[in-house]
Amino acid sequence: MARRKGGWRSLLGLAKGSEPASKGGAARSSPPGAPAPSPAPAPTPAATPTETASPAPAPPSKSSSEGVEFTEVGEPTPETHVVLSGSLEHEVSADEEEVVSRAAMEAEVGEMRAEIAWLRGALEQQIVAKKRAEDEVRALSDHDPLTGVASPRRFGDRLAVALIHAQRYKQRLALFQLGLDQFGGIEEKHGRHLGDDLLKSVAVALESTLRQTDTIAHMERAEFTIVLPGIKREDDIGVVADKLRLALRSPFGIGGHDLVITASMGVALFPEDGPDQEGLLQSAHVALKRAKDKGGDTYEIHAPRTNALAAERLARERSLRRALVQGELSLYYQPVVDCETGAIVGVEALLRWRNPERVMPAAEFVPLADVTGLAVPLGQWTLRHACLQARAWHDAGHQGLVVSVNISARQLQHPSLVKLIRRVLDETGLEPGCLELEVPETELVRNPELAIERLNALKELGVRLALDDFGTGDSVLTHLYRYPIDSLKIDGSIIRDLATDRNHEAVASAAIALAKARRIKVVAEGVETEAQRILLARWQCDRMQGNLCGPPAAAVDTEKLLLRQRKTTKALADDSTT
């Protein structure tokens, strides 16, 4: 520690205007302006106890050094040593006190730092808690607290943005108002708590059918509103409406009850039915009221022209349901021929609808069935009647004939498909190896894991599996080893241009070569000409199907073809024995 300026002289108080302390007391200061006292006589060498103390020495003369005046001192006396010693002790004590003081200050600073750190941590926790609370408040304001879908405020924001986008890019937009039919009666019977659970399940079911760009909101107790941007075709409205209705077809298992509920929908289009939110919501509400007035479980579109198309679509749906009940459906069969021998080795069952106007092929009404919930019952009807007919042909002597039945994507996704096929095989008595199920290639690409699971379960039943419509979607040619299939059916669109299109030729030849390496039978569909047959035979295709082999025909006509083939085979066998 640095010493104080002036050294021991300042410690003795010998600065300007001060006196050294006498034996009997402290030094006195001379009054300013007083004359200097005369010097005192020198002390004697020895003094008796009775002698009195020597007078104080005369004050020293003054001198100046660098502007600071000090008092010159003569020889230090014993009294001076005592004062010096005490002053040094006082200096050491002051140093120690300063060290202690500094240590105390450092300790206090450390405590202050610790307190600041604690305050900073507490402040950060408060900031985090505040942000979490703000997020929760924002989430509550953006989402319905019961169902988790968008709140009315959030829906209004999304609709406003969608309208701005539609106006800027000249696009159309659809607004759905969906009301649950007879929801009040369900709540009266089972209570509000069960009604809450039903609304949650309905919200999940509806949301699962929508795109990421769509928005669904819970507006009122039993009402949801949906905005669908980017509507390109008027038919898309009917498709979406059918999907929403289909999502509610299955019973909801809630509180030990299987609850079935339907929905009515009103649809408004931008810009036809309103230029803004208020106009669209009002138009959708009017259309919803019309749908409910018709008994519910339907939808109405506010725009007159679009509503006419929707009405036509609904009429077709009702007609298809009636056809399923009243026996207007039938099966046609197209032969599958061995490329080497020309023998009929199987038939494909093709669904037809005989309405009062004409016979409609499956391609014209199966897409409608897929979005209206009729795909599964139509598939069940087709499977049962095809197996019954195949068993009848076996009993008539056409042993080993394989019947092929198409399985739609909706059927493949249905959890009871395996049970249904097992039950149909048991009821009809058809050998599992004489039933071939054709699965579309697009479904394998769309959901491969589910497809593999279903195909493996079906394979355990002993039925045959075919990959249908190969070449129409993203090719799974390199993944054939993953699927337990027995046949690969090349789509007719590939075979049609086989002789003129090098790309189609390459696809067909590669498919045949790879399938043979995997010991999978190859069936060429849509064979119409002799040139196509020759190419397929050159590539060693196993089987073919098309008008060249025989067009689709009713069961009676197909049986005649089978009988003619059996007679020809028997005649050839008789000739070979003679």
N, C-alpha and C positions, 0 to 999 in steps of 0.2 A: 504494500500500500504506500502511496506517495506521502512523503512527510510534508508538514505544513511549512510555508515559507517563513524564514527568519530563524529557524533552528532553535537551539537551546536558549539563545538570547531572547527570542520572543516568548519562550516558555517562562523565563524569569521575569517577564514584564519589564524589560529594559528598553522598551521602545521610547520614542521621543515623548518627553514630558512626564516620564515615570522615574521612580527612585527605587534603589534596592531596599529590600526589607531589612529592618534593624533587628537586633537580638530580641527585642521585646515586642515587636509587632510588624505589620505590613508596611511597605514603602508608602511614603506620602508624596503626593504630587505638589509641586511648587505652583503657587498661584501664578497666573500669567502676569507678566510685567513686574514681578517682585525681584529685588536684587539678589544675586547669588550669595548664599551664606559663606562665612569665612571658614577656611579648613580647620578641622578639629585636630588636636595634638595626637601624635602617634601613641599607641598603647605601650605600656611598660612590659618588660619581659615577664614579670611574674607579679601576681597580686594575691594578697592575702584574702581570706574569706571576708575579712571585715571591710576590705576595700570596696569602694563603690564601683559600679560598672563604668567602663571608659565611655566617654561621649561618642556618639555616632560619627563615623568618618565623614569627611566633607564630600559633598556631592561631586561627582566627576565632571570634568569639562565635556562639552558637547562637540561632536564632529558630524560631518555630513558625508554620506556615501550614496551616490546615484540618486540624489534627490530625497533619500530617506534618511532621516536623522536617527542615529543610535547613540546611546550613552556609553562612553568608554568606562571600562571597569578595571579596577586594579587587581591585585592578587586576591583570589577567592579565599574567603574565610570559611571556617567550619560551618558557620550558619549558611553560607552560600552552597556548600556541598549538600547540606540537608535539603535546601530548597530545590536544588538540581535533581537530587534523587527522587524527591516527591513528584517533581514535574515529569520525569521520565516514566515513573510508574503511572502517572495520569495519562501519558501518551500511549503506553502499552494498553492500558485499560480501554482507551478510546478506540484503538485498533480492534481490540477484541469485540467491543460493542458494535463496531461497524461490520465486522465479519458476521456476527450473530444477526445483525439487522439485515444484511444482504441475504443470509440463509432464510430468514423469515420472509423476506420479500420474494425470494425464489419459490418458496413453498406456497406462498399466497398466489403467485403467478401460475404455478402448476395447478392449484385448485381452480383458479379462474379458467385456465385452459380446459381442464376436465369438465367444468360446468358448461363452458361454451360448446364442447364436443357433445355433451348430453343434450343441450338445448338444440344443437344442430340435428342430432338424431331424432329428437322429439318432433322437431319441425318437419323433417323428412317424412316421418310416420304420419303426421297430420296431412301433409300434401298427398301422400299415397291414399290415405283414408278418404280425403276429399275427392280425389280423382275417381276412386272406386265408387263412392256415393254418386258422383256425377254420372258415371257410366251406368250405374243401376237405374238412376232416374231417367237417363236417356233411353235405356233398354225398355223400361216400363212405358215410356211415352212412344217408342217405336213399335212395340209388340203388344199384342193383346195378352193380358196377364193370365187368362184362362186357357186359351188354345195355343198361344205362342206364335200365331201368324201375325201379319202386320196389323197395327192399330189403325183406326180411322185417320188419325193425323198423318201417319206414315203413308197410308194408302193415297191420301190426297197429294202428298209430295211426289210420290212415284207416278201418279196419273198425270200430274202437271208436267213432269219431265217427259213422259211418254207422248203427251199431246204436242209439246214443242218439237220433239224429234219427228213425229209424224207429219207435222206441218212443214218442217224444213225439208224433209226428204220425200214429200208427197206420198206417204204411206197410209195404209188403213190400220185401224185399231178397233178392237172389240172389247166391250164392257159387259160382263156377265153379272147378273144378280141372281143368286141361288138361294132359294128358300126351302127349308126342310118341311116335307109334308107330314102333318099329324104329329109334330114334335110336342105340341102342348099336351096332347093326350098321353104321350109317353111319360111326360113329367108328372102329370096328375096321377098316373097309375103307380109309378115307381119312385117318385120323389125328385127333388131338384138336384141332389147330389149325383144320382145316376144320370140325370140329364147333362150335368157338367162333364161327366166321363164320356158320355156319348158324343158331345160336341168336340172334345179333344180327339177322339178316334176319327170322327168325320173329317176334322181339319187335316189330320195326318193322311187319310185316304185321298182326299182331294188334292193336297199338295204334292203327293207322289205322282200324280198324273200330269203335272204342269212342267213347263220348261223353267230353266234358271232365270230367264228374262221376264217371266210372268210374275204377277203379284196377286196374292190372295189376302183378304182382310176379313176380320170378323166385325161386322158393322152393327148388327143387332143380335138379339138372343138366339134366334134360329135362322139367321141370314148371313150369308157370306157374299162378298163382292170380289170379282176377279177382273183384272185388266190383262189383255193379251195384245202386245204390240206386234207389228209386222205381219198382219194378216194379208196373205197374198191372193187367196182364192175364197170365194164364198162357201165352197164346200168344206173348207177348213173349219168353219164354225160348227157345222154339223158333226164333224169328226171329234172336235173337242167336247162338244156337248154330250155325245155318246160315251166318250171316255169318262167324263165326270159322272154320268149316270151309272156306268158300269162299275166305277169304283165303289159305289154304295150298294151294289147288288148282294154281296156276301153279307151274312148276318154278323153283327158285332157282338162278341161275347163280353158282356159287362155285368158284373155283380151277379153272376150265375144265371143270367138271362141271355138268350140269343135274340138280339133286337134287329129287326129289319126296318129300314127306313128308305123312303124315296125322296126325290127332290124335284122341284119345279124351277125352271130357269127362264129369265128374260134377258135378251141380248140386244145391245145397241151398238151401232157401228159409227165410227168416225171416218169421214165427215158427214155421212148421210143423215144420221139421227141427232146430230148436235155438234155445235162448233166448240163447246167448252165442257167443263166438268158437270156443271149444273144441268145442261141440256142432255148430256149422255146419261146421267144418273136418272133423270126424269123419264127418258125414253125406255131405259132398261126396266124401271119400275112398272111402267105401263105394260110392257111385254110380259113381265113376271105375273102381273095380275091376270092377264089373258091365259097364261099357262095354268095357273091355279084354277081359273074358272072352268077349264076343260077337264078338271079332275086330278090334276097333278101328274107327276112322273113323266113330264114332257118338257119341251122348251119352245119358246116363241121368240121370233126375231122381229124387232120393231120395223125395220125397213120392209116395205111391201114386196119388192122383187125378191129379196133374199128370203123373206118369210115364205114366199111361194115355193122356193127351192127346198127349204127346210120341211115344209108340209109334204112335198113330194117324197122326200127322204123318209119321213116318218111313215108315210103310207106304205112305202116299200118294206119298211121294217115290220109293220103290222101284217102285211101280206106274207112275208117270209115266216113269221111266227105261225100264222094260220096254215101255211103249207106244211110246216113241220107236224102239225096236229092232224090235219085233214088228209094226209097221204098224197100230197102233190109232189113229193120228192121221189126220185128213182135213181137207180144206178145203171150206168152204161159200163161196158167192159171192153178194153182194147187189148188184143193179144200181144204177148212178148215172145219173139221167135228166136230160136237158136241160129246164129249166123252160119254155122257149118252144115247143119242138117235141115234147117228150115222148119223144124218141128215147133209147135206151140208148147212152151214150157211154163207159161204163166199168163196171168191177165192183170191189168190194173183197173181197179174200181174207180170210176169217175162219176161224181155227183151231178145230177141234173134236176132242174126245177121246171115242172110242167105247169106253167101258169096258163090262164085262159088265152093269152095272146100267142105264146110260142114256148119252145123248150129252151131254157136258158142254161148255158154252161156255168160251171162253178166259178170261173174267173169273174163273172159279172155280179155275183151276189156274196161270195165268200168274204171279200173285203168289208162289206157291210156287216156281215155276221161277226167279224173280228172285233168291231168297235161297238156292237150292240149287245154283247153277251151271248150271242147265239152260236159262236164257234164251237163251244164245248158240246152242247146238245146236238148240233149237226154232226160233229165228229163221232159222237156215240151212236147216232142213228146209222151213219155210214159204216162204221166198224161192225156193228151187229148184223146188218143185212148182208154185208160182203162175206162175213164168216158163215152165215147161214147158207148162202148160195154156194160157196166153195165146198161146204160139207155135202150139199145136195149133189154137186158134180162128182165128188169122190164116191158117193154112194151109187151114182149112175155108171161108174166104171172108169172115170178119169182120175185115176190115182196119181198122187204126186203133183197135181196141178197147184201152183203157188198163186195166191191172190195178194195183190199189193194194194195198200190203203195209205192215202196221204195223211200225215199228221201235221196240223197247223202249229204255228209258233205258240198260239194261245193254249192249245192242248198240251204241248210239250212242257209248258210252264205250270200246268195244273198239277197240284200235288197228288191227286187221286188217279192219275193216268195209269200207273202200273196196276193198281187194284182193278180198275175198269177193264183192262185188257185181260187180266187173269180171269175175271168173272165171265166175260164174254166167251173166252175159250172154253171154260167149264160148261157154260150153258149150251153152247153150240156143238161141242164135242169135236171141234176142229183141232188137228194136230198143230202144235205151236210152230213146227218147222215149215208148215204150209202157209203161214201168214208172214207177209213182209210189210214192214212199216217204213214209209218213205219220209225222211226228215229233210226239210229245206236247208240248203247250204247256208243261207243268210242267217238262220237261227244259230247255227254252230259258231259263226263268226261273231254274232252279236253277244252271245252269252255262252262261251265255251265251257266254263266250269259246270254250270247247271246242265248243259246238254250232255256232257260226259257222264255226270251222275245219273241222269235219266236213262241214257243209252245203256249204261252198265246194268241198271236195274231191269230194263227190258230184256237185255241179252240173257239174264239169268232165267227168264221165263222160257227161253228156247226159241223165241221168234227170230226171224231174219230182219236185218236192218239195212236200209239203203240210203245213200246220200243223194238227195234229189236236186235237180236244177243246177248241176255243177257248171260253173263258168259264168253264172249270172251275177255273182257277188265277188267279194274279195276272196281270192282263191285260198283254199285250205289244203292244196295238193301236197305241200311239204309237211303237213301235220296229220296225214292220214293215219299214221301209226298211233295217234292218240285216241282215235275213235274206233269202237268195236263194230265196224260196219262190214257187211258181206258183199254189197254191190255199190257201184258208183254209176249214177245215171247222168250222162252228158246232156245238157239242155239242148232243146231243138233249135234254139237261136244259133248255137255253135255249129250244129250239123247242117243247117239250112244253106250256109255259104261255104260249105266244106271244100267244094271243088273250085271256088273262085277266090277265096280269101286265105292268103298264106298264114295270117295270124290265127285264124280259127283252125286251120289245118295243124299248126304247131301245137295249139292247146289240146286238140283232140288226140293227136299222136302221143304227146307227152303224158296225158292222162291215162291213156291205155297202157303205155309202157310201164309207168310207175305202179298202176293198179295191179298189173300182172306180177310185178316184182313183189307186191304185198299179198299176192294170191287173193285179190279182190276181183269179183266179176264186174265187167263193164257192160253197161246197157246204153246204146245210142238211141236217144229219143228224136222224134220228128223226122224219121227217114222217109223220104218221099220219092226218090229217084233211084234208078239202077246204078247211076254213077256214084252216088253216095254209098250204096251197098258194096260196090266193088272196092272203094277206098277203105271202108271199114273192114272188109274181109282181108285186104292186104295188110292192115295193121293188126290183124288177129283180134278184132273186137269179138266179144263173146256173144252178145245178144243185141237185138235191135227191136225198135218199136216205132210205129208210124203208119201212115196210110198205105205205104207199100206193103206192109204186112197185114193190114186190115184196120179199118176205121173203128172208132168206138161204136158199140152196138148194144142193144138191149140183151138181157140175159137169155131170152129165147133164141135170138139170132146167134149169139155167141155159142150156145149149146149146139146149134146146127153145125157151126164151124168145127167144133170139137168132135162131133160125130163124124163129119166128113174126113177129118184128119185120122181118126181112129180106123175108119174103113180103109183109107189109103194105106196106112201102116200095116193093117192086117193083110191086105192084098199083096203088098210087097213081101211080107213075110211068107205068104203062101207060095209066091213065085220062086222065092229063094229055096224053098224046100223041095220043089218039084224039078 
